[in-house]
Amino acid sequence: MDLNQILRKKRKEHHFTQEQLAEKLLVSPKTISNWETGRTFPDIESLIRIAKLYNLSLDNLLVEGSDVVKDIEKKNTIGSFKKICLDAKYFEYNFNFSGIATEIFRKIIWINDWFDFS
């Protein structure tokens, strides 16, 4: 079962509205909606609050909704790639390293394709 399905099921089992759950988890109702539709995933702090609220082990929550772990890893990888590109652009602009950002970007695309981070 995907995490979004688990979240929806648990909320309904506890007879919470999205608004009530949002208040308990310190997020907006729109955030709850996004989690339950699978548009976004909870961050680690929210996952901990969810686990405590529903008396679940965080381990089981992450294993059952294993896409969360993949999504977190993907976001971290993409964030690292973006930082590398920004750093390369900075050096290219400030130190007149013509084309270095383009070359680094090509390498990043190759790495992304090779390891299939998409």
Summary of the structure (lengths in Angstrom):
residues: 118
radius of gyration: 19.3
end to end distance: 21.8
largest distance: 60.9
contacts: 288
relative contact order: 0.10
helix: 76%
strand: 0%
